[in-house]
Amino acid sequence: AYLQHENDLTAIRRANRICFVDTDAVATNYYARQYLGHECERVEAFVDMSQWDAILLLNPDVKWVADGLRFAGGEQKRRRLHALLRQMYLDRGADPRRLHEVGGDYSARMQSALAVVDTLLQQPRAVQD
């Protein structure tokens, strides 16, 4: 969790306004809960919702593609686990206005993600220290 956090911070500092990170401490604890049966306090220490301008939460509405690492379950289980992850973000202080549900086919997902990015790019640049 520490190395992931440090890598995220490095990527954010080096980014040209937009940085995509495909996991964070909340997502890591989500998977710990699924695979270990509990969340990890050490991972939780790295949760920092203030570092994210937007969170893209992908809806489970496309066909599951097995990757040999993760389990899927049926459609009902996928929806339940998606709701759990969303709630985990909210419980840890994620601003609901920054939590964007992205769904539909792959083209619709891309368009939704691009709309979020476009909105971010229209905002004034933050002053960096």
C-alpha positions as CSV (number, residue, x, y, z in Angstrom):
1,A,0.0,0.0,0.0
2,Y,2.9,2.4,0.8
3,L,4.6,1.8,-2.5
4,Q,1.3,2.2,-4.4
5,H,0.6,5.5,-2.6
6,E,4.1,6.8,-3.3
7,N,3.8,5.8,-7.0
8,D,0.5,7.6,-7.2
9,L,1.9,10.8,-5.7
10,T,4.8,10.7,-8.1
11,A,2.5,10.2,-11.1
12,I,0.3,13.0,-9.9
13,R,3.2,15.4,-9.6
14,R,4.5,14.5,-13.0
15,A,1.1,14.6,-14.8
16,N,0.2,17.4,-17.2
17,R,-3.1,18.2,-15.4
18,I,-4.7,14.7,-15.8
19,C,-3.5,11.5,-14.2
20,F,-5.4,8.2,-14.3
21,V,-4.8,5.8,-11.4
22,D,-6.5,2.4,-11.7
23,T,-6.5,1.6,-8.0
24,D,-6.1,3.2,-4.7
25,A,-6.2,2.3,-1.0
26,V,-10.1,2.1,-1.0
27,A,-10.0,-0.3,-4.0
28,T,-7.2,-2.3,-2.4
29,N,-9.2,-2.7,0.8
30,Y,-12.3,-3.6,-1.3
31,Y,-10.3,-6.6,-2.7
32,A,-8.8,-7.4,0.7
33,R,-12.3,-7.7,2.0
34,Q,-13.3,-10.0,-0.9
35,Y,-10.2,-12.3,-0.8
36,L,-9.0,-12.1,2.8
37,G,-12.4,-11.6,4.5
38,H,-11.4,-8.3,6.1
39,E,-10.0,-4.9,5.4
40,C,-6.4,-4.0,6.4
41,E,-5.7,-1.1,8.8
42,R,-2.3,-0.4,7.2
43,V,-4.0,0.0,3.8
44,E,-6.7,2.2,5.3
45,A,-4.0,4.6,6.6
46,F,-3.3,5.6,2.9
47,V,-6.9,6.5,2.1
48,D,-6.9,10.2,1.1
49,M,-10.0,11.3,-0.9
50,S,-8.6,14.9,-1.2
51,Q,-6.0,13.7,-3.8
52,W,-8.7,12.8,-6.3
53,D,-10.5,15.4,-8.5
54,A,-12.7,12.7,-9.9
55,I,-13.4,9.0,-9.3
56,L,-14.6,7.0,-12.3
57,L,-16.6,4.0,-10.9
58,L,-17.3,1.5,-13.7
59,N,-20.8,0.0,-13.6
60,P,-21.0,-3.8,-13.9
61,D,-23.1,-3.6,-17.0
62,V,-20.8,-5.1,-19.6
63,K,-20.1,-8.8,-20.0
64,W,-17.6,-10.2,-17.6
65,V,-14.3,-11.2,-19.1
66,A,-12.4,-13.6,-17.0
67,D,-8.7,-12.6,-16.5
68,G,-7.7,-15.6,-14.3
69,L,-7.1,-13.3,-11.3
70,R,-10.5,-12.0,-10.2
71,F,-13.8,-13.7,-9.6
72,A,-17.0,-12.5,-11.1
73,G,-20.1,-14.2,-9.8
74,G,-23.4,-13.7,-11.3
75,E,-25.0,-10.4,-12.4
76,Q,-26.6,-9.9,-9.0
77,K,-23.3,-10.4,-7.1
78,R,-21.5,-8.0,-9.5
79,R,-24.1,-5.3,-8.8
80,R,-23.9,-6.0,-5.0
81,L,-20.1,-5.7,-5.0
82,H,-20.3,-2.6,-7.1
83,A,-22.6,-1.0,-4.6
84,L,-20.2,-2.0,-1.8
85,L,-17.3,-0.4,-3.5
86,R,-19.3,2.8,-4.1
87,Q,-20.3,2.9,-0.5
88,M,-16.8,2.3,0.7
89,Y,-15.7,5.5,-1.2
90,L,-18.6,7.5,0.3
91,D,-17.9,6.2,3.8
92,R,-14.3,7.4,3.5
93,G,-15.3,10.9,2.5
94,A,-15.5,10.8,-1.3
95,D,-17.5,13.8,-2.5
96,P,-20.5,12.3,-4.3
97,R,-20.1,15.1,-6.9
98,R,-16.7,13.7,-7.7
99,L,-17.8,10.1,-7.9
100,H,-18.9,9.4,-11.5
101,E,-20.8,6.3,-12.4
102,V,-19.6,5.2,-15.9
103,G,-21.7,2.6,-17.7
104,G,-23.0,1.4,-21.0
105,D,-21.1,-0.2,-23.8
106,Y,-17.4,0.5,-24.1
107,S,-18.0,3.4,-26.4
108,A,-20.5,5.0,-24.0
109,R,-18.0,4.5,-21.2
110,M,-15.3,6.2,-23.1
111,Q,-17.5,9.2,-23.9
112,S,-18.6,9.5,-20.2
113,A,-15.0,9.4,-19.1
114,L,-13.9,12.0,-21.6
115,A,-16.8,14.2,-20.5
116,V,-15.5,14.1,-17.0
117,V,-11.9,14.9,-18.2
118,D,-13.2,17.7,-20.3
119,T,-14.9,19.2,-17.3
120,L,-11.8,19.0,-15.2
121,L,-9.7,20.6,-18.0
122,Q,-12.1,23.6,-18.1
123,Q,-11.4,24.3,-14.4
124,P,-8.6,26.8,-13.5
125,R,-5.3,25.2,-12.8
126,A,-4.5,24.7,-9.1
127,V,-1.4,26.4,-7.8
128,Q,1.3,23.8,-7.1
129,D,3.7,24.2,-4.1
